Amino acid sequence: MGFDFLNVRGIDRWHVFNNEINARDTAPQYAYAVAQQITPRFGNRAAVLMENMRVTRFRDHEALECALADLLWKGGDGSGVLIGNAGCISHGKVTVYTIGKTLEEARATRDRLPPL
């Protein structure tokens, strides 16, 4: 399983896009794969929550990313969210991966998500 990310430099920040998830497995395996790829940045221990969410306020990835700008994972050892299945936003669905050093931190970040 692999995740393809695209980093695009904007005017005042980098934009991280999850382009593709190359997987043919069940939902827990997606979250596990994200955890495997990010845990080295957290000292080999991190928490990942994965949720498929209905999207009613946004119809494109850019608008959703702007709404989540303060929460997006920056690629380091801090908490944040990754957007998966971006191609499904226009169909009212998105997968949100919430990342934290601990399960409590990941949950606290998830609780900060605005209504989608």
C-alpha positions as CSV (number, residue, x, y, z in Angstrom):
1,M,0.0,0.0,0.0
2,G,1.3,3.4,-0.8
3,F,0.2,7.0,-0.6
4,D,1.1,9.6,-3.2
5,F,1.4,13.1,-1.9
6,L,1.9,16.3,-3.9
7,N,3.4,19.4,-2.2
8,V,2.7,22.7,-3.9
9,R,4.2,25.9,-2.7
10,G,1.6,28.6,-2.4
11,I,2.1,32.3,-1.8
12,D,2.3,32.0,2.0
13,R,2.4,28.3,2.7
14,W,2.8,24.8,1.3
15,H,-0.3,22.9,0.2
16,V,-0.2,19.1,0.7
17,F,-2.5,17.0,-1.5
18,N,-3.1,13.3,-1.1
19,N,-3.2,12.4,-4.8
20,E,-3.7,8.7,-4.6
21,I,-4.0,5.8,-2.2
22,N,-2.8,2.6,-3.9
23,A,-4.6,0.0,-1.9
24,R,-7.0,-2.8,-2.2
25,D,-7.6,-3.5,1.4
26,T,-10.1,-2.8,4.2
27,A,-10.5,0.5,6.0
28,P,-8.4,-0.4,9.1
29,Q,-5.6,-1.3,6.8
30,Y,-5.7,2.2,5.3
31,A,-5.3,3.8,8.7
32,Y,-2.5,1.3,9.6
33,A,-0.7,2.2,6.4
34,V,-0.8,5.9,7.2
35,A,0.4,5.2,10.7
36,Q,3.3,3.2,9.3
37,Q,4.4,6.0,7.1
38,I,4.1,8.8,9.7
39,T,5.3,7.1,12.9
40,P,9.0,7.6,12.1
41,R,8.4,11.4,12.4
42,F,6.9,10.9,15.9
43,G,9.7,8.7,17.4
44,N,8.0,5.5,16.1
45,R,4.8,6.0,18.0
46,A,1.7,7.9,16.8
47,A,-2.0,7.6,16.6
48,V,-4.2,7.8,13.4
49,L,-7.9,8.0,13.3
50,M,-9.7,7.5,10.0
51,E,-13.2,8.6,9.3
52,N,-15.3,8.7,6.2
53,M,-17.3,11.9,6.5
54,R,-20.2,13.5,4.6
55,V,-19.2,16.8,3.0
56,T,-22.1,19.3,2.6
57,R,-20.4,22.7,2.7
58,F,-17.6,22.1,0.2
59,R,-17.5,20.8,-3.4
60,D,-13.8,21.0,-4.1
61,H,-10.5,20.1,-2.5
62,E,-9.2,23.7,-2.4
63,A,-12.2,25.1,-0.5
64,L,-12.0,22.2,2.0
65,E,-8.3,22.7,2.4
66,C,-8.7,26.4,3.1
67,A,-11.3,25.7,5.7
68,L,-8.9,23.2,7.4
69,A,-5.8,25.3,6.9
70,D,-4.9,25.5,10.6
71,L,-5.5,21.8,11.1
72,L,-3.7,20.3,8.1
73,W,-0.8,18.0,9.0
74,K,2.5,19.8,8.2
75,G,4.6,16.6,7.8
76,G,6.5,16.9,11.1
77,D,5.8,15.6,14.5
78,G,2.8,17.7,15.3
79,S,-0.9,16.8,15.1
80,G,-3.0,17.5,12.1
81,V,-5.4,16.1,9.5
82,L,-4.8,14.6,6.1
83,I,-7.6,14.5,3.5
84,G,-8.0,11.3,1.6
85,N,-10.3,10.4,-1.4
86,A,-10.2,14.0,-2.5
87,G,-11.8,13.0,-5.8
88,C,-15.0,12.1,-3.9
89,I,-15.5,15.6,-2.4
90,S,-17.8,16.6,-5.3
91,H,-19.9,13.6,-4.5
92,G,-20.3,14.6,-0.8
93,K,-17.7,12.3,0.8
94,V,-14.2,12.6,2.1
95,T,-11.9,10.5,4.2
96,V,-10.2,12.4,7.1
97,Y,-7.1,11.0,8.8
98,T,-6.5,12.7,12.1
99,I,-2.9,12.3,13.3
100,G,-1.4,12.8,16.8
101,K,1.4,11.8,19.1
102,T,-1.2,10.1,21.2
103,L,-4.8,8.9,20.8
104,E,-5.9,11.7,23.0
105,E,-4.1,14.3,20.8
106,A,-5.6,12.8,17.6
107,R,-9.1,12.9,19.2
108,A,-8.6,16.5,20.3
109,T,-7.6,17.5,16.8
110,R,-10.6,15.6,15.3
111,D,-12.8,17.5,17.8
112,R,-11.5,20.8,16.3
113,L,-12.8,19.9,12.8
114,P,-15.4,22.4,11.6
115,P,-18.7,21.1,10.1
116,L,-17.9,19.8,6.7
